[in-house]
Amino acid sequence: MIGRVGVMVAALAIAFPAVAASLSLGGPVSLPSVGLRFRVFRDMKPMPLPMPAIRAERRDDGAKLLLNREYWLFHQTAGLWYNENCAIQVGTVLYPPLAGPEFKTEGELAAALKKPEQPLSAERLKTWVQDFTQTGVKAVKPFPQSLYGCRATVYELEETAGEERIAYLLMPNNDPSRQVLFYFRIGKEQAGERADRVIRQALGSVQFLKPRVERVSLAESRRKKGTPEFEASRNRVIQSIRNLDDWWYVDTENYIFVSNQTDRRAMTRLRTELEHAREVFEACFPLRKPMQSVSVVRIFNKREEYLEYVGGEMQWSGGLWSPARRELVISPLDRRVRDSMQKMIMRQVAFHEGFHQYLFFATGEAQADMWYNEGTAQFFEGIEFRTGQGVVSLPQQSEKALVALFEKDRIHDVSALVKMDRAAFYGDNREVNYLLAQALVYYLWKGAPVADRPEYAEIPLRYYDKLVETKDPAAANAAAWEGVDMAVLAKELSRFWNDSNLIRESIRYRIPSPRTAGTGIAGKR
């Protein structure tokens, strides 16, 4: 399923409860890349950095555009923590405030980020704080107490409904060019003298250390580089976890995996299999232009972490592709499930959601029709690896469900299926719609060629090519089904799923090598 998860843009979207436990100081945290160590409040949890989102598309070349302010903010946010009482956002003053809002590609924004030649003036720092907090500054004054090895400036911010906000700019005495902002948001019920005291304690715990120098590894220096947009998106993913304990990342040819999984061997196998599955995706749907964004796969170590990350509406899921966060997210299963079953289910989830991710980027981020997107994702759950190559088979459990769907020569309304919007597809007959979409896509790719209807096998690629060309799912649907008698197709589909010999033959059938667009000639990439 294609999941949609809200994107954090600037401040954390946290609603504080009307009554909460009192604030108190908690344990220490470190930001090695910034060279900072301090204590947050009790029970605070780290959050991923706010990820900039696609906001527009350029008309002349279709390039995806981001808002410069979001990109600027992301690259100067060092860490985020929250609990039920408050949120802390730590920022580093690296780049001057922006002149105004602009929409640019990620590659253009990366090239435009330049550090100032001179330290920012007091007035420019005030503007920087306003841009970072997205809150007006009421007053600027010195911090009234001494701090260890550094000095601070207080930025009193405008109040908002439900919370109070205040920011402190800290600079070490031995290097005033290093400037770090601590931005506190406190729920109204907790604001007051006690909150002020705990904030002072947190600031008093700040230690400026030598920042960790990031060195380019031999593997990184030899890695094949992509487009400027691709490299910028990859660097953004790495930066988003750089200060999160226990999180790591690994590059493969087409993916970047980010995870806090402790079972590294299982992750190695999943990475290898998803790369091989990607070869199958591309064999069926050849890339018409280079990928502009890295394919991100986030894998959690605990089911509870996944559930907290995806939110309430997706608690039933085992994985999802989130266009908003632009990542494929995978959950581990209950530890009581045996390992072999966990690996099989996680692999199927990865292949299913991995196709959603591939199609999204391969079509220039177009939105495909439900029957096509979900049916093909279900189809690719059947990928198996034989002699080092991936082939699409038909899992026994899927075959049983699909045969039952058409038992006694039942005929389904295929014409209605291919016109379904998201609400109808995920409505009361959701399970049937999933199965029917899978049955249709499997038949088009592997059933029709062995049932003497090879013309149907052209439909999936016709749809894909038109979607890449126009970004219009309605135009792609029209092109795919042009000249097809849907009533006849529905009968042919039912006949296939009631013929065990044809099903056996289709399982053995190998999809031909990919074609180049517009030639109709079989060939290799």
N, C-alpha and C positions, 0 to 999 in steps of 0.2 A: 504494500500500500504506500502511496505517496503521503508522507506526513508533513504537516505544516506546523512549525514551532516558531513562536514569536522571536524576533531579533532584538537583542539589546543594542541600543544605539549609543546612548550617552550614560545617563545616570541609571543605576539599578532600579528596575521596576518592582519595588518591594513595598507592600502595604503593611504598615506596622499595626499590631493589634491594639485595641483600646486599652487593655490592661495587660501588662507583661511583667516578667520578673525584673528585679532591679539590675542595673548595670554593674559589672565588676570586671577587673582586669584578668585577662587570661594568659595563655602561654605565648612564647616567642615564635615569630615567623621570620623567614629570611627571604630577601630578594637578591640572589647572588649576582645577577647581571647588572643590577643597579648599585650593588655594594651597600646594602641596607639591612639592618636587623632591628626589630622592635617587637613589642607585645601588643597583640590585638585584644579585643574584649572576649570574655568567657563565652564558649560555645559558638564562636564564629567559624563559618565555613568559607573556604576559598571558592571563588567563582571564575569561570573562564572569562577572558577579556572580551569586551564588547566587539563583535565582528561587524565590520562595515557591510552594508547590503547593496545589491544592485538597485538603483533608483530610476534609471532611464535607459533608453537605447538611442544611439545616434542614428539619424535618419539615413545618411549617405552610405555608411558601411555596416550598420547594424551592431556596432561595437557597444558593449555593455558599460554603463557609466555609473560611477559611485559619487557620492557627495563628498567634496574635499574635507569638509568639517568632520565627518565621521571617520574618515581615513586619518586625519590629523590627530584626532582624539585617540584612536586605537593605538597609534605608534608612540603615544606619550603616556599611556596608562600602564603602570607597572604592576598593579595588583588590585584585586577586589575581594572584600570579605563582608559577610553579613551574618546577623542572627535575628531573632524576632524583635530585638530592640532597636537596632541601628545598622547602618552600612558604613564601611570605610573604603574610600577609593584613593589610591596612591598614584600620583602622577609625577613624571620627571619633565622639567622644562628643557626641551630639546630644540623645538622649532618655534619661530615667532608666530604670533596670532595671525590669522588669515585676514586678507582684505575684505573678502566677501564670499558668499556661497558660489561654487562652481561644480559642474558635473564633468568628470573626466574618467578615462579608463584607469584601471589599477596601475598599469605600466606608466602612464603619464603622471599619475599622482606620486608614484614611487620616485620618479625622476625629479619631481618638483620639490620634494622634501629636502630642504637645505638648512643647515645650522647657521645661525646669525654670526656675522664676523665680529660683532661687538655685543657685550652683555645687554640684555633688555633694560630699558629705562624703567623707573618706578611706574610710570603711566602705562607702559607697554606690558609690564608684569600684571598690572591690575586688569588690563584687557585679556591677557592670557588666562588669568584665574576665572574671569567671567565666561570665557569661551569654554574652558575645561569643565566648569561646574554647571554651565548653562543657567546661571543664576546671577542676578545683579549684585554688585558689591556696594554695601551701605557705608562702610568705613574701613580704613586701613590704619593699623596702629602696631607698635612693638609688642611682643609677647612679654607679659609682666614678670616672668621669673627666668632664672638662668637655667640653661640646659647643658648637658654634658657634651662638650666639644663642638657645639653649634649654637646658632642664634635663630630666632624665629620672628616672623611677621604674621599678625593676625588679620584675616580678611573676614569681616562680618558680612554675612550674606543675607539677602532678603528672605523673609520667612515664606513658607508655602503651607497650604492646608495639610494638616496631619503630621507635620514634622518641622524641626528646626535644622538649619544648615550653618556650618561654619568651616573655614579652611585655614590652614596654617602652612606658611611657606618656610621650610627649614633650609639652612645653608651651613655646611661645616666651616669652622673658623679657619682651618688651614687650606681651604679651597672653596671660596665663595662662588666660583663658577658653577659648582654643583648645587642645583636647586630642586628640592623635592616638595611637592604639595601633598598634605594630608587633608582629605576632604571628608568631613563627618556629617552624616544625616541621622538625626536622633528623633525617634517617635515622640510626639507631644507629651504623652503620659510619662516619659522618662526624662524629658528635658528639665534642667534645673541645676542646683548646686552639686548634687551627687554626680550627674553626668559630666559637669565641668571638671570635677575632681578626677574622675576616671580618665577623661581625655588628657588632662595634664600628666597623669601617671603614664599613659601610653606615650605621650611625647617625650617624657623624661626617660623612657627606656630606649629611645632611638640611638642607634650606633651607626655611624658612617664607616664603612669598611672599603677596602680596595675592590672595585668591581671586577667580576670574573671576566677575563678576556676570552671571547669565543674564537677558537682556532678552527680553520677549515681543515677537515680531515682529508686523508688521501682519497677515500671513497667519494667524498663530496667534490673534490677537485676533478675527479674523473667522470663524474656524473654527466650524462647527456643533458644539456640545457634545453628548455622549451622557449616559447615566445616570451617577450617581456611581461605580458599579462599573466602567463602561466607561472613564471618565476616569482612574480610579486604575490600571487595568491598562495604559492607554496610557502614563501617566507612569512606570510601573515599567519598561516596555520602554526608554524614552528614558534612564532612569537607568542601566540595565544596560550601556550602551555609552558613557557620557559621558566616561570616562577611557581609552578604547581608541583608540590612534592609527589614523588612516585610516578609521575607521568613521563612517558618516553615516546619517541617517534622513530619510525623506520621508513625509508624510501624504498619503493620498488620501481619498476620501469614506468608504470602508469598511475601509481597510487602513492599517497603518504598515509601511513597508519599511525594514529595517535592512541595511546592506551595507558591504563594503569594496571593492566593484567599482570599477574604474577606468574602465570603459566606460559612462559615464553615459547616452549616447544609447540604447544597447541596453536599459538599465534603464528608461528613460522609456517605451519602447515596451511592455515587459513589464508595467509598472504600468498603462498604459492598457488593455491587452488583458485583464488579470486583472480590472480594474474592470468592463469590459463583460461578461466571463464571469460575474461575480457577478450581473449583471442577469438573465442566463439562469438561473442557479441559483434566484434568487428568483422568477422568473416561473413556474418549474415547482414550486417549493416555497416558497410565500409565508411570510414570517415571521409567526408567531402572537403573538410578544411581542418587545419590543426586545432587541437583543443586549446582553449583560452584560459582554462582554470584547472588546477590540480584536482584530482579526485581524492577526497578526504574520507577516510574510514575511521570512525571513533569506536573503540571497543572498551566496554567497562569491565571492571573486575568483579563487581557485585551487582546483583539484580536490583537492589535498593538504590544504588547510584544511578542506574539507568532510568528507573521509574521517576526519581526526583528530577532528572535532566529533561525527560520528554514531557512531563506534565500529566495532568489528570485525564485528559481525553484519550491518551495512548497507553493507559496502564495495561491493556490486554496484549500489547504488541511484543514481539520478540526482536524487532528491528524496524527501522524505517529510513527512508530517504527524505531528508528535510531540505527542500529548496531554500527556505528562509535562512537556515544556518549553513546551507551548501555543503552538507556532509551526510554520509551514510553512517547511521548509528546502530550498533549491535549490542544486544544484551546477552550476558551469560544466563543460563537456565538455573533452575533450582538445583542446589548441590546434591539433592537426593536422586536426581535423574542420572542414570548410569552414563559413563563417559562416552560410550559409542553412540548413544542416542543424542547426547549433547552435541557431539561433533557433526552428526548428520543434520540436525535441525539448524545449527548455526551456519552450516554450509549452505543449506537451502535458503535460509534467510539472506545470507550474503549474496547469493546468486540472484535472487528475486529483487532485492533492493538495489543491488549493484547494476542491474539492467536499467532500472528507473534512473539511476544516476548517469549511466552511460548515455541513454537516450536524451536526457535533458541537455547534456553538454554537446553531444554529437549533432543535435538539431539547432544549436545556437540558443538553447534554453527555451525552446517552444514547448507548449503544453499539448501533449497528444490526447486523443480520445480515450475514454476509459477502457473500451473493449480492447483496444490495441495495446495500451500501456500495461494494463493488468494482465491481459491474456498472454502477452509475450513474456512478461516477468514470470508468470506461472509456468510457461513453456520452458524457460531456461532453468527452472528449479531442477529439471531432469538431466542437467549436464553430468556426464560421467567421464572419467579419464581412462582411456585405453591406449596402451603403448605410447604414453606421453602426450596424446592428443585428446582434446575435449570433444565429445560428441553428445548430442541431445538424445536422450533415451526417454522412456516413459516409466517412472517409478510405479511399482506394483500397486501401491495404495492409490495413486492418482488414476491409474487405469481402471481400477475397480469402481471408483467414484464416478468417472466419466461414462463408463458403460451403463451404470445404474441410472444415470441421467437420461439416457436414451432408450431404456429397456422397453420392450414390446413396440419397437418402431415409433417411439414418441417423437414428434416433430416440434421444435421450439421456434419461436419468432425471432429469427436472426436479424431481420430488418429492424425490429425494435431495439435489439441489443446494441447494434452499431450506432444508434442515434442517442443512446442514453448519456445524460450528463452526469456529473459527479453525484448529485443528490439522489437521482433515481438509481444509479448503480449501487450506491451504498445504502439503499433503502431497505424495506422489509425483506426483499428477495436477494439480499446481498450474497449469501452463500451460493445460490443458484447462478447468479450473474457471474461470479468468479469462475465457477465450473464451466459455464457455457462459453465464456470468453476463452478459457484455456482450451476447451474442446475445439472451438473454431480455429484458433491460432495453430494448434497442433495439426489439425486437418489441413490447413492451407500450406504449411511447411512440409509436412511429412505424409499426410494421408492422401491428399489429392494426387500427387505424382504416382502413387501405387494403385489408385482407384481410377486410372485413365482419365483424370481431369487436370492435366498439367497446367492449364491456363490459370487455375486458381492459385497456383504457387507463385504467380507474379504479383499477387495482390499486396503482400506485406512490404515488398521493396518499392512498389508504386506509391504506397502510402508514405513511406519513409522519405523517398526522394522529393515528393511534393511538399512534405512538411519542412524539410531542410530548405527548399527553394522559397517557400512562401511564409513560413512560420504560422500558417493558418490551418488548424485542424479540420475545419469545415471543407476547405479546398482539398486537403489531403484525403479526407473521407470520400469526397466526390470522385477524385481521381482513382482511388483504389477500387471503388465499386462500379465504375463506369462500364456499362454493357452487361452487368451481371444480373441475372434473374434471381432475386433473393428467395423467392418461393422454391425454385428449383434447387438452389444451394442448400436451403434448409432440409430438403428431402435427401440430398446427397450426403449431407452431414450425418443425418440419422442413419442412413444405410451403412455408412462407414463404421459407426460406433456399435452397430449390431452385427458386424461381420468380423469374427475373431481371426480369420485368416488374413484379412486386410490389415488388421491391427498388428499382427505378428510381423507381417511384411513391412509395415511402416516403421516399426522399431528397428529393423535391420537397415532401412533406407538411410543413406548418407546424403545430407544436403550438399549440392554441388558447390564448387569453389565460387567465391564472390565475383560479381560482374562489375565492370566499370560503368559508371552512370552514363546512360544515353546510348551505349553501343549495343547492348543485348548480347555481348560476347562473353563467354565464360573465361575466366583467367585468374591469375594469382595477383595478390597485392604487391 
